[in-house]
Amino acid sequence: AYQRFKDAGNMTDRFGALSALVNAHAELAVPALERFHALFKGEALVIDKWFALQAGSPRPDALARVRVLMSHPAFTMRNPNKVRALLGAFARQNRARFHDASGAGYRLIGAQLAVLDAINPQIAARLAAVFNGWRRLEPNRAAMMRAELERLAALPGLSRDTGEIVSRALSG
């Protein structure tokens, strides 16, 4: 896969090989990710795919990787595409790590929702919908997810958009 990554003649083939490396937890995934970023750092939509690939990977270190990527110069909470690519991909595509038994995935998304709501309430509301299914989870995870919803509901100045999603999730 790394050879295919290096030899690829276009972004699509290169990204396919990169995906294989990342999702296989390959040792060569790290240099491939760095090389891919260097090649496409000027192309915002491609970098969104780069963020989403890492956030959506079921790797054991995915949560730590998302935290690191939140400090990446190409990431900003002010850009809805970046938020969807990193935080949205983690919460929606990486079910294993978002629903980690420790609750760390819930806490990360809950904390970022509090920040995001002040910047872009519509995107925050869409992301808050990842908590809607809390009642279908086993009791420990359901309790942790509900706690995040309650923490969000108690925030002073929570937007109407996000408040509606959170309230509906808690009452529904």
Secondary structure as GFF3:
##gff-version 3
##sequence-region A 1 172
A	DSSP	alpha_helix	2	7	.	.	.	ID=ss1
A	DSSP	alpha_helix	11	23	.	.	.	ID=ss2
A	DSSP	alpha_helix	29	40	.	.	.	ID=ss3
A	DSSP	alpha_helix	44	56	.	.	.	ID=ss4
A	DSSP	alpha_helix	62	69	.	.	.	ID=ss5
A	DSSP	alpha_helix	80	83	.	.	.	ID=ss6
A	DSSP	pi_helix	84	88	.	.	.	ID=ss7
A	DSSP	alpha_helix	89	93	.	.	.	ID=ss8
A	DSSP	alpha_helix	95	98	.	.	.	ID=ss9
A	DSSP	alpha_helix	104	119	.	.	.	ID=ss10
A	DSSP	alpha_helix	121	128	.	.	.	ID=ss11
A	DSSP	three_ten_helix	129	131	.	.	.	ID=ss12
A	DSSP	three_ten_helix	134	136	.	.	.	ID=ss13
A	DSSP	alpha_helix	139	153	.	.	.	ID=ss14
A	DSSP	alpha_helix	160	171	.	.	.	ID=ss15
###
